[in-house]
Amino acid sequence: MRQGLWNRLCWALALGLCLTLASVALTAQQAAGDVAVVVHPDVPVDNLTLGELRRLVLGDREFWPAGVRVTLLIRAPIAHERDVMLKKVCQMTEAQFRQHWIAKVFRADTAVAPKIVYASQMALDLVNQIPGAITFVDLSQVGRNMKVVRIDGRLPGESGYILR
C-alpha cells in the first residue's frame, strides 16, 4: 500500500517538475524572440507608447523632449528586428515603408532619413555614440549598460510585450 502511494507521489512530483520546466522554457523562448528598443543613454525617455514609437519610426516626431534630434538606426532588410518593427510598429510591408520614407525625403518633410545598420553590434555601438539615437535589436544582444525603453509600460521578456 505504501509502495503504491510512494510511486504515485513520485510520478506527481515528476509531472509537476516537467510542467514547470516546460513553462520556463516557453517563457525563455518567447523572450528570445523579443526585440528591444534601445536608446542613447542620455535620451530622457524610459517609456513610450506604441503610438509614440510609431511616430518616431515614421519620422513624424523628430526631436526628443530635451530638443535632441532623433536618429533612427534600423537594421537592413531581412533582419528579424526590422521585420518585427515593420509589422508591429508601422503595420507596413517593406515596400510601403520604403515608399513612405522616399516620399518624406522627396517632399523635404524631414532633414534626416533612417540610417541602415547591417549588424546588431553595429546598431548597439552607434546608439551609444550618437546622441538621440534609437534602434531595435534582439533582446539576446542587449548588454547590461544599454538603455532599453519600455513600450506601453512593458520591457522585453515580460508578459504582454508587443515587439516579438
Secondary structure by P-SEA (a helix, b strand, c coil): caaaaaaaaaaaaaaaaaaaaaaaaaaaaaaaaccccccccccccccccaaaaaaaaacccccccccbbbbbbbcccccaaaaaaaaccccccaaaaaaaaaaaaaaccccccbbbbccaaaaaaaaacccccccccccccccccbbbbbcccccccccccccc
